[in-house]
Amino acid sequence: MDTDLKGSVSIGTWPTSERTIRVSLPGKIAYDLNAFQKAQATILDRLGCTACCSGWDIRFDIVRDFAVDENLNVHDRVSGGVIIDG
């Protein structure tokens, strides 16, 4: 048996379907590096290790869910805020 484990991956850190995490982010956070890093650190902390994401398949999705009211105001359905153009 080959005892050279260089380049091998522990079974405990290999991403599997049970270790897939879906994260929905509003664009305001997704496109702001500092805000994104804070969100990522919080998620990693909840997963058990703030410093790394080994073994997790984290899929970030930018939320694009809007509603338009009768006054033609566009609402971001995630934050509930009204989107003002310009």
The first five atom37 places (N, CA, C, CB, O) and aatype in JSON, in Angstrom:
{
  "aatype": [12, 3, 16, 3, 10, 11, 7, 15, 19, 15, 9, 7, 16, 17, 14, 16, 15, 6, 1, 16, 9, 1, 19, 15, 10, 14, 7, 11, 9, 0, 18, 3, 10, 2, 0, 13, 5, 11, 0, 5, 0, 16, 9, 10, 3, 1, 10, 7, 4, 16, 0, 4, 4, 15, 7, 17, 3, 9, 1, 13, 3, 9, 19, 1, 3, 13, 0, 19, 3, 6, 2, 10, 2, 19, 8, 3, 1, 19, 15, 7, 7, 19, 9, 9, 3, 7],
  "atom_mask": [
    [1, 1, 1, 1, 1],
    [1, 1, 1, 1, 1],
    [1, 1, 1, 1, 1],
    [1, 1, 1, 1, 1],
    [1, 1, 1, 1, 1],
    [1, 1, 1, 1, 1],
    [1, 1, 1, 0, 1],
    [1, 1, 1, 1, 1],
    [1, 1, 1, 1, 1],
    [1, 1, 1, 1, 1],
    [1, 1, 1, 1, 1],
    [1, 1, 1, 0, 1],
    [1, 1, 1, 1, 1],
    [1, 1, 1, 1, 1],
    [1, 1, 1, 1, 1],
    [1, 1, 1, 1, 1],
    [1, 1, 1, 1, 1],
    [1, 1, 1, 1, 1],
    [1, 1, 1, 1, 1],
    [1, 1, 1, 1, 1],
    [1, 1, 1, 1, 1],
    [1, 1, 1, 1, 1],
    [1, 1, 1, 1, 1],
    [1, 1, 1, 1, 1],
    [1, 1, 1, 1, 1],
    [1, 1, 1, 1, 1],
    [1, 1, 1, 0, 1],
    [1, 1, 1, 1, 1],
    [1, 1, 1, 1, 1],
    [1, 1, 1, 1, 1],
    [1, 1, 1, 1, 1],
    [1, 1, 1, 1, 1],
    [1, 1, 1, 1, 1],
    [1, 1, 1, 1, 1],
    [1, 1, 1, 1, 1],
    [1, 1, 1, 1, 1],
    [1, 1, 1, 1, 1],
    [1, 1, 1, 1, 1],
    [1, 1, 1, 1, 1],
    [1, 1, 1, 1, 1],
    [1, 1, 1, 1, 1],
    [1, 1, 1, 1, 1],
    [1, 1, 1, 1, 1],
    [1, 1, 1, 1, 1],
    [1, 1, 1, 1, 1],
    [1, 1, 1, 1, 1],
    [1, 1, 1, 1, 1],
    [1, 1, 1, 0, 1],
    [1, 1, 1, 1, 1],
    [1, 1, 1, 1, 1],
    [1, 1, 1, 1, 1],
    [1, 1, 1, 1, 1],
    [1, 1, 1, 1, 1],
    [1, 1, 1, 1, 1],
    [1, 1, 1, 0, 1],
    [1, 1, 1, 1, 1],
    [1, 1, 1, 1, 1],
    [1, 1, 1, 1, 1],
    [1, 1, 1, 1, 1],
    [1, 1, 1, 1, 1],
    [1, 1, 1, 1, 1],
    [1, 1, 1, 1, 1],
    [1, 1, 1, 1, 1],
    [1, 1, 1, 1, 1],
    [1, 1, 1, 1, 1],
    [1, 1, 1, 1, 1],
    [1, 1, 1, 1, 1],
    [1, 1, 1, 1, 1],
    [1, 1, 1, 1, 1],
    [1, 1, 1, 1, 1],
    [1, 1, 1, 1, 1],
    [1, 1, 1, 1, 1],
    [1, 1, 1, 1, 1],
    [1, 1, 1, 1, 1],
    [1, 1, 1, 1, 1],
    [1, 1, 1, 1, 1],
    [1, 1, 1, 1, 1],
    [1, 1, 1, 1, 1],
    [1, 1, 1, 1, 1],
    [1, 1, 1, 0, 1],
    [1, 1, 1, 0, 1],
    [1, 1, 1, 1, 1],
    [1, 1, 1, 1, 1],
    [1, 1, 1, 1, 1],
    [1, 1, 1, 1, 1],
    [1, 1, 1, 0, 1]
  ],
  "atom_positions": [
    [[0.84, -1.18, 0.0], [0.0, 0.0, 0.0], [0.88, 1.24, 0.0], [-0.95, 0.0, 1.21], [1.87, 1.31, 0.74]],
    [[0.53, 2.22, -0.83], [1.29, 3.46, -0.93], [1.05, 4.3, 0.32], [0.91, 4.25, -2.21], [-0.09, 4.63, 0.63]],
    [[2.12, 4.66, 1.02], [1.97, 5.45, 2.24], [2.11, 6.95, 1.98], [3.0, 5.02, 3.27], [1.98, 7.75, 2.9]],
    [[2.37, 7.33, 0.72], [2.49, 8.74, 0.38], [1.08, 9.32, 0.19], [3.36, 8.94, -0.91], [0.4, 8.99, -0.78]],
    [[0.67, 10.18, 1.12], [-0.68, 10.73, 1.07], [-0.72, 12.13, 0.48], [-1.26, 10.75, 2.46], [-1.73, 12.82, 0.58]],
    [[0.37, 12.56, -0.15], [0.42, 13.89, -0.73], [-0.69, 14.05, -1.77], [1.81, 14.16, -1.37], [-0.82, 13.24, -2.69]],
    [[-1.47, 15.12, -1.61], [-2.55, 15.38, -2.55], [-3.85, 14.65, -2.25], [0.0, 0.0, 0.0], [-4.84, 14.82, -2.96]],
    [[-3.85, 13.83, -1.2], [-5.08, 13.11, -0.87], [-6.01, 13.99, -0.06], [-4.77, 11.81, -0.09], [-5.59, 15.0, 0.51]],
    [[-7.27, 13.61, -0.02], [-8.28, 14.38, 0.7], [-8.91, 13.46, 1.73], [-9.35, 14.96, -0.27], [-9.27, 12.33, 1.42]],
    [[-9.04, 13.95, 2.93], [-9.7, 13.2, 3.98], [-11.18, 13.07, 3.65], [-9.5, 13.88, 5.36], [-11.79, 14.01, 3.15]],
    [[-11.77, 11.93, 3.92], [-13.2, 11.74, 3.66], [-14.02, 12.74, 4.46], [-13.62, 10.3, 4.02], [-15.09, 13.16, 4.01]],
    [[-13.54, 13.13, 5.64], [-14.27, 14.06, 6.48], [-14.36, 15.47, 5.91], [0.0, 0.0, 0.0], [-15.19, 16.25, 6.36]],
    [[-13.52, 15.81, 4.93], [-13.56, 17.17, 4.39], [-14.02, 17.22, 2.94], [-12.2, 17.8, 4.5], [-14.07, 18.29, 2.35]],
    [[-14.36, 16.1, 2.37], [-14.8, 16.06, 0.98], [-16.26, 16.5, 0.9], [-14.61, 14.64, 0.38], [-17.11, 15.9, 1.56]],
    [[-16.58, 17.54, 0.09], [-17.98, 17.99, 0.0], [-18.9, 16.89, -0.53], [-18.08, 19.22, -0.89], [-18.57, 16.22, -1.5]],
    [[-20.03, 16.72, 0.11], [-21.05, 15.78, -0.34], [-22.38, 16.52, -0.39], [-21.14, 14.52, 0.61], [-22.46, 17.67, 0.05]],
    [[-23.39, 15.89, -0.92], [-24.69, 16.55, -1.03], [-25.25, 16.95, 0.33], [-25.69, 15.64, -1.75], [-26.0, 17.92, 0.43]],
    [[-24.89, 16.22, 1.38], [-25.36, 16.57, 2.73], [-24.64, 17.8, 3.27], [-25.16, 15.39, 3.68], [-25.08, 18.38, 4.26]],
    [[-23.55, 18.19, 2.62], [-22.77, 19.33, 3.09], [-22.86, 20.51, 2.13], [-21.31, 18.92, 3.26], [-21.99, 21.38, 2.12]],
    [[-23.93, 20.54, 1.33], [-24.16, 21.66, 0.42], [-24.97, 22.72, 1.15], [-24.88, 21.2, -0.88], [-26.02, 22.43, 1.73]],
    [[-24.48, 23.95, 1.12], [-25.12, 25.08, 1.78], [-25.51, 26.08, 0.72], [-24.18, 25.72, 2.85], [-24.69, 26.44, -0.13]],
    [[-26.74, 26.53, 0.75], [-27.21, 27.56, -0.19], [-27.39, 28.85, 0.58], [-28.55, 27.13, -0.9], [-28.05, 28.88, 1.62]],
    [[-26.8, 29.92, 0.08], [-26.86, 31.23, 0.73], [-27.39, 32.24, -0.29], [-25.46, 31.66, 1.27], [-26.81, 32.4, -1.36]],
    [[-28.46, 32.91, 0.05], [-29.02, 33.96, -0.8], [-28.6, 35.3, -0.25], [-30.56, 33.85, -0.9], [-28.81, 35.6, 0.93]],
    [[-28.0, 36.12, -1.11], [-27.53, 37.44, -0.71], [-28.15, 38.52, -1.58], [-25.99, 37.51, -0.79], [-28.3, 38.33, -2.79]],
    [[-28.54, 39.66, -0.98], [-28.96, 40.78, -1.82], [-27.72, 41.35, -2.49], [-29.7, 41.87, -0.98], [-26.61, 41.23, -1.97]],
    [[-27.9, 41.97, -3.64], [-26.77, 42.54, -4.38], [-25.94, 43.5, -3.57], [0.0, 0.0, 0.0], [-24.72, 43.58, -3.75]],
    [[-26.58, 44.24, -2.67], [-25.87, 45.21, -1.85], [-24.76, 44.54, -1.02], [-26.84, 45.94, -0.92], [-23.72, 45.16, -0.79]],
    [[-24.96, 43.33, -0.59], [-23.94, 42.59, 0.17], [-23.02, 41.83, -0.78], [-24.6, 41.61, 1.17], [-21.81, 41.82, -0.58]],
    [[-23.58, 41.22, -1.8], [-22.79, 40.41, -2.72], [-21.71, 41.22, -3.43], [-23.69, 39.76, -3.75], [-20.63, 40.7, -3.72]],
    [[-21.98, 42.49, -3.72], [-21.03, 43.31, -4.47], [-20.22, 44.25, -3.58], [-21.77, 44.11, -5.5], [-19.53, 45.14, -4.09]],
    [[-20.29, 44.07, -2.29], [-19.5, 44.85, -1.34], [-18.58, 43.86, -0.62], [-20.41, 45.64, -0.31], [-19.03, 43.08, 0.21]],
    [[-17.28, 43.91, -0.94], [-16.34, 42.9, -0.44], [-16.34, 42.82, 1.08], [-14.94, 43.21, -0.93], [-16.36, 41.72, 1.63]],
    [[-16.32, 43.95, 1.78], [-16.31, 43.92, 3.24], [-17.58, 43.29, 3.8], [-16.14, 45.33, 3.8], [-17.51, 42.47, 4.72]],
    [[-18.72, 43.66, 3.26], [-19.99, 43.1, 3.72], [-20.06, 41.61, 3.4], [-21.18, 43.83, 3.07], [-20.53, 40.82, 4.23]],
    [[-19.6, 41.22, 2.21], [-19.62, 39.81, 1.82], [-18.74, 38.98, 2.77], [-19.13, 39.64, 0.36], [-19.13, 37.9, 3.21]],
    [[-17.55, 39.5, 3.09], [-16.64, 38.78, 3.98], [-17.23, 38.63, 5.38], [-15.29, 39.49, 4.05], [-17.04, 37.6, 6.02]],
    [[-17.94, 39.65, 5.85], [-18.59, 39.56, 7.17], [-19.69, 38.5, 7.14], [-19.18, 40.94, 7.58], [-19.81, 37.7, 8.06]],
    [[-20.48, 38.49, 6.07], [-21.54, 37.49, 5.94], [-20.94, 36.09, 5.87], [-22.4, 37.76, 4.68], [-21.42, 35.16, 6.52]],
    [[-19.88, 35.95, 5.08], [-19.22, 34.65, 4.94], [-18.66, 34.17, 6.28], [-18.1, 34.72, 3.89], [-18.8, 33.0, 6.63]],
    [[-18.02, 35.06, 7.04], [-17.47, 34.69, 8.34], [-18.57, 34.24, 9.3], [-16.69, 35.87, 8.96], [-18.38, 33.29, 10.06]],
    [[-19.72, 34.9, 9.26], [-20.83, 34.53, 10.12], [-21.36, 33.14, 9.75], [-21.96, 35.57, 10.02], [-21.66, 32.33, 10.63]],
    [[-21.47, 32.87, 8.46], [-21.93, 31.56, 8.0], [-20.94, 30.48, 8.41], [-22.13, 31.56, 6.47], [-21.33, 29.43, 8.92]],
    [[-19.65, 30.73, 8.18], [-18.62, 29.75, 8.54], [-18.6, 29.5, 10.04], [-17.25, 30.22, 8.07], [-18.39, 28.37, 10.48]],
    [[-18.83, 30.54, 10.84], [-18.89, 30.38, 12.29], [-20.02, 29.44, 12.68], [-19.07, 31.74, 12.98], [-19.86, 28.59, 13.55]],
    [[-21.16, 29.6, 12.02], [-22.31, 28.71, 12.32], [-22.04, 27.27, 11.87], [-23.58, 29.24, 11.63], [-22.6, 26.32, 12.42]],
    [[-21.17, 27.12, 10.86], [-20.83, 25.78, 10.4], [-19.74, 25.15, 11.26], [-20.37, 25.82, 8.95], [-19.45, 23.96, 11.12]],
    [[-19.14, 25.95, 12.14], [-18.18, 25.38, 13.08], [-16.76, 25.86, 12.96], [0.0, 0.0, 0.0], [-15.93, 25.52, 13.81]],
    [[-16.42, 26.64, 11.94], [-15.05, 27.12, 11.8], [-15.04, 28.43, 11.01], [-14.17, 26.05, 11.1], [-15.25, 28.43, 9.8]],
    [[-14.8, 29.53, 11.7], [-14.83, 30.84, 11.06], [-13.73, 31.0, 10.02], [-14.7, 31.93, 12.1], [-13.87, 31.8, 9.1]],
    [[-12.65, 30.25, 10.16], [-11.48, 30.46, 9.31], [-11.46, 29.66, 8.01], [-10.27, 30.12, 10.08], [-10.66, 29.97, 7.12]],
    [[-12.31, 28.65, 7.86], [-12.22, 27.87, 6.62], [-13.56, 27.26, 6.25], [-11.17, 26.78, 6.76], [-14.48, 27.15, 7.07]],
    [[-13.66, 26.85, 4.99], [-14.9, 26.22, 4.51], [-14.62, 24.83, 3.95], [-15.57, 27.1, 3.44], [-15.39, 24.32, 3.14]],
    [[-13.52, 24.21, 4.38], [-13.2, 22.85, 3.92], [-14.35, 21.9, 4.19], [-11.92, 22.34, 4.6], [-14.92, 21.88, 5.29]],
    [[-14.67, 21.13, 3.19], [-15.7, 20.12, 3.35], [-17.11, 20.62, 3.09], [0.0, 0.0, 0.0], [-18.05, 19.83, 3.05]],
    [[-17.28, 21.93, 2.92], [-18.6, 22.49, 2.66], [-18.67, 22.94, 1.21], [-18.9, 23.65, 3.61], [-17.71, 23.51, 0.69]],
    [[-19.77, 22.7, 0.59], [-20.04, 23.18, -0.77], [-20.99, 24.36, -0.62], [-20.65, 22.03, -1.71], [-22.21, 24.18, -0.58]],
    [[-20.43, 25.57, -0.52], [-21.23, 26.76, -0.26], [-21.56, 27.43, -1.59], [-20.49, 27.74, 0.69], [-20.66, 27.83, -2.33]],
    [[-22.84, 27.54, -1.88], [-23.3, 28.13, -3.14], [-24.0, 29.45, -2.86], [-24.24, 27.15, -3.89], [-25.09, 29.49, -2.29]],
    [[-23.35, 30.52, -3.28], [-23.9, 31.86, -3.08], [-24.76, 32.24, -4.27], [-22.76, 32.9, -2.86], [-24.35, 32.08, -5.42]],
    [[-25.94, 32.76, -3.99], [-26.87, 33.18, -5.02], [-27.28, 34.62, -4.74], [-28.11, 32.24, -5.08], [-27.61, 34.96, -3.6]],
    [[-27.26, 35.46, -5.76], [-27.69, 36.84, -5.6], [-29.2, 36.88, -5.78], [-26.97, 37.78, -6.61], [-29.72, 36.46, -6.81]],
    [[-29.87, 37.39, -4.78], [-31.33, 37.45, -4.79], [-31.79, 38.5, -5.79], [-31.88, 37.77, -3.38], [-31.35, 39.65, -5.77]],
    [[-32.67, 38.08, -6.64], [-33.28, 38.97, -7.62], [-34.78, 38.76, -7.56], [-32.73, 38.71, -9.08], [-35.39, 38.2, -8.48]],
    [[-35.38, 39.2, -6.46], [-36.79, 38.98, -6.22], [-37.44, 40.33, -5.94], [-37.02, 37.98, -5.03], [-37.25, 40.91, -4.86]],
    [[-38.19, 40.83, -6.9], [-38.76, 42.16, -6.79], [-40.28, 42.11, -6.92], [-38.17, 43.08, -7.86], [-40.85, 41.17, -7.5]],
    [[-40.93, 43.13, -6.37], [-42.37, 43.28, -6.52], [-42.64, 44.74, -6.88], [-43.14, 42.86, -5.21], [-41.95, 45.64, -6.4]],
    [[-43.64, 44.97, -7.72], [-44.03, 46.32, -8.11], [-45.44, 46.56, -7.58], [-43.96, 46.51, -9.67], [-46.34, 45.76, -7.82]],
    [[-45.61, 47.69, -6.84], [-46.94, 47.98, -6.31], [-47.76, 48.82, -7.31], [-46.82, 48.72, -4.97], [-47.29, 49.15, -8.4]],
    [[-48.98, 49.16, -6.9], [-49.88, 49.88, -7.8], [-49.4, 51.29, -8.15], [-51.25, 49.96, -7.18], [-49.88, 51.88, -9.11]],
    [[-48.46, 51.82, -7.37], [-47.89, 53.14, -7.65], [-46.58, 53.05, -8.43], [-47.66, 53.9, -6.34], [-45.84, 54.03, -8.54]],
    [[-46.31, 51.87, -8.94], [-45.1, 51.58, -9.71], [-43.81, 51.7, -8.9], [-45.03, 52.5, -10.89], [-42.74, 51.93, -9.47]],
    [[-43.91, 51.54, -7.57], [-42.73, 51.46, -6.74], [-42.19, 50.04, -6.78], [-43.04, 51.9, -5.27], [-42.95, 49.08, -6.62]],
    [[-40.9, 49.9, -7.0], [-40.28, 48.58, -7.05], [-39.74, 48.26, -5.66], [-39.15, 48.52, -8.14], [-38.97, 49.05, -5.1]],
    [[-40.12, 47.13, -5.12], [-39.7, 46.7, -3.79], [-38.76, 45.5, -3.9], [-40.92, 46.35, -2.91], [-39.01, 44.57, -4.66]],
    [[-37.69, 45.56, -3.14], [-36.8, 44.41, -2.99], [-37.48, 43.49, -1.98], [-35.33, 44.85, -2.51], [-37.62, 43.85, -0.82]],
    [[-37.89, 42.3, -2.41], [-38.66, 41.42, -1.54], [-37.83, 40.79, -0.44], [-39.31, 40.33, -2.35], [-38.38, 40.21, 0.49]],
    [[-36.51, 40.91, -0.52], [-35.66, 40.37, 0.54], [-35.61, 41.35, 1.71], [-34.23, 40.09, 0.02], [-35.88, 40.98, 2.85]],
    [[-35.26, 42.61, 1.41], [-35.13, 43.6, 2.48], [-36.42, 44.35, 2.75], [-34.04, 44.6, 2.13], [-36.6, 44.94, 3.81]],
    [[-37.34, 44.33, 1.77], [-38.58, 45.07, 1.91], [-38.45, 46.53, 1.52], [0.0, 0.0, 0.0], [-39.44, 47.26, 1.52]],
    [[-37.23, 46.96, 1.19], [-36.99, 48.35, 0.83], [-37.49, 48.69, -0.55], [0.0, 0.0, 0.0], [-37.62, 47.83, -1.42]],
    [[-37.78, 49.98, -0.73], [-38.18, 50.48, -2.04], [-36.92, 50.86, -2.79], [-39.15, 51.71, -1.93], [-36.05, 51.53, -2.25]],
    [[-36.83, 50.43, -4.03], [-35.66, 50.71, -4.86], [-35.9, 52.04, -5.59], [-35.4, 49.55, -5.88], [-36.87, 52.2, -6.33]],
    [[-34.99, 52.97, -5.35], [-35.1, 54.29, -5.98], [-34.04, 54.37, -7.05], [-34.96, 55.45, -4.95], [-32.85, 54.24, -6.76]],
    [[-34.45, 54.6, -8.28], [-33.52, 54.68, -9.4], [-32.85, 56.06, -9.42], [-34.25, 54.41, -10.73], [-33.52, 57.09, -9.3]],
    [[-31.5, 56.05, -9.59], [-30.77, 57.31, -9.71], [-30.28, 57.73, -8.42], [0.0, 0.0, 0.0], [-29.64, 58.78, -8.31]]
  ]
}
